[in-house]
Amino acid sequence: MTVLGNRVVTDTSDKEVDDPRDPQVRLTAFLDEGSIRLISPVDRSGVLAATGRVEGVPVVVFVSDARVQGGAMGSEGCEHIVHAYDVAVRERVPVIGVWHSGGARLAEGVESLHAVGRVFAAMTRASGVVPQLSVVVGPAAGGAAYGPALTDIVILADEGRIFVTGPDVVRSVTGEQIDMAALGGPEPHSKRSGVVHIVTKNETEAYAQARRLAVLLGHQGRVRGDIEEVDFSGLLPENVRRAYDVKPLVKGLLDEPGVELHPKWAPNIVTTLGRLGGRTIGVIANNPMRLGGCLDSASAEKAARFVRMCDAFGVPLVVLVDVPGYLPGVGQEHDGVVRRGAKLLHAFAEASVPRITLVTRKAYGGAYIAMNSRSLGATRVFGWPTTQIAVMGAVAAVRILKRRELAAAPDEERAALEAKLAEEHEILAGGLDRAIELGVVDEVIKPEETRGAIARILAQATPARGAHGNIPL
């Protein structure tokens, strides 16, 4: 037994535990061997908290004790979580919550509700100050659902479930028939709701992903001098209208495969944390394989939250642009594409971290602005020789600007006239040359020079960090 301040804690080194739900077992599985130091007592509160290390990086972890009232959150357990947050903020280290809880304790009534509210307040105070990760390994209901939702990244193991009210309550109130997996499991939260950033096959893999993220955010490193190049020249299809998957470009840009967040939600934009030249960066990329790479309401919101998270923790951003515009349609307008698209504009314009943009193929219309353009404060804007920048594609433009002339042309001549007018429009609009002249594109680089060019700017840029929280968007 050890006394820490006015807290009595129990040493776990000689304690044999077999129940996989035991928080000491989970702490041992998550933290580096020999690094665990408890900062809360081993009791019946439903929560155990500790400091420790992940690949040598100091962290704070708290774990629900699902053996005690299903991990329900009472006043004592909530106090342990608040204390864990106080330690993490004081030490400026990541805080990780391992969740397996039914929410507030019914027997404590309003006392437990007040206690859960204090946890939410602690999380909000820590937002943007220290990285917050949640690993959901069992049911997380009610207050235990909103806890992870307030954090920066949510990882859901296959057996994890997140919902405000369980299937029984849903059935009794609405008459809807649904089970726990369909209500709050990996499928709905990874594809539809956007609540969960990463889904894993099991608890062990969930810990592995959380450890990777804790290291990326807790020890960001510096850019090395030696950057090995990758030739991306064969990545883009010869036909400029043909779709392709941007993920090989993201993978090749990074030193090793990064951690993609929300891979199945709004997949027309890719958001990944990884390292370039040893430095942690955030990569945002349009993916032409999905919706042609168009921005829509969901992808704009997804990217905006990622931008704000990276800015809050001083993680530089690399933005890979190949975007034909915003997705048109009645559904998009009614779904709030204007309001939600504005979040991305605001996030980039507000960001303080170094932000490097690379236009690989095209950047059209309002989406050109939204994807970290010079006007929003990009640190550096590169273009590959294939870059096209315009209000819209030349063919679409002449169909509007020259519609009367095209309508008057004979049917058999219309296609040729349209092609001729489109070529003239490209020259008139200026495209990449005009963008360079205006200074909105700084430099054209070859695909095989990409990693070195971006790393050079990252190394030269002044480190910065946004002074704001990371509100769930």
Salt bridges, closest charged atoms under 4 A:
ASP19 OD2 - ARG21 NH2 3.07
ASP22 OD2 - ARG67 NH1 2.94
ASP32 OD1 - ARG211 NH2 3.01
ASP43 OD2 - HIS80 NE2 3.12
ASP65 OD1 - ARG67 NE 2.89
GLU79 OE2 - ARG7 NH2 3.94
GLU79 OE1 - ARG118 NH1 3.11
GLU91 OE2 - ARG90 NE 3.62
GLU108 OE2 - ARG105 NH1 3.95
ASP168 OD1 - ARG171 NH1 2.91
GLU187 OE1 - ARG192 NH2 3.35
GLU203 OE2 - ARG26 NE 2.86
ASP226 OD1 - ARG224 NE 3.65
ASP255 OD2 - ARG224 NH1 3.93
ASP255 OD1 - ARG451 NH2 3.35
GLU260 OE1 - LYS247 NZ 3.29
GLU301 OE2 - ARG340 NE 3.13
GLU301 OE2 - LYS343 NZ 2.74
ASP311 OD2 - HIS468 NE2 2.66
ASP322 OD2 - ARG361 NE 2.93
ASP322 OD1 - LYS362 NZ 2.82
ASP335 OD2 - ARG340 NH1 3.02
GLU350 OE1 - ARG308 NH1 2.55
GLU350 OE1 - HIS346 ND1 3.96
ASP411 OD1 - ARG414 NH1 3.08
GLU418 OE2 - ARG399 NE 2.73
GLU424 OE2 - LYS420 NZ 2.74
GLU437 OE2 - ARG434 NH1 2.62
ASP442 OD2 - ARG374 NH2 2.17
GLU443 OE1 - ARG380 NH2 3.13
GLU443 OE1 - ARG456 NH2 3.74
